[in-house]
Amino acid sequence: MEELGLRYLVSTIVYSFLGLLLFMAALYLIEKVTQFSVSKKVVQEGNVAVSIVVGSIIIAMGIIVSAAIH
């Protein structure tokens, strides 16, 4: 029984790290593809539209990772 629980724990940790890597890669890709600095638009200029798009990407990545874990 403990062996089975350990397997699920390890797979959850692995998928979580893969999800974080995928998330960082998506943010990096967005930063490179757009003609402007996303972080500058969100942090310095307070652009709400860009914030909503980035938030949507974060939510979508979270849904994908949670589906992969379950």
Secondary structure as UniProt FT lines:
FT   HELIX           2..33
FT   HELIX           38..43
FT   HELIX           48..69
//
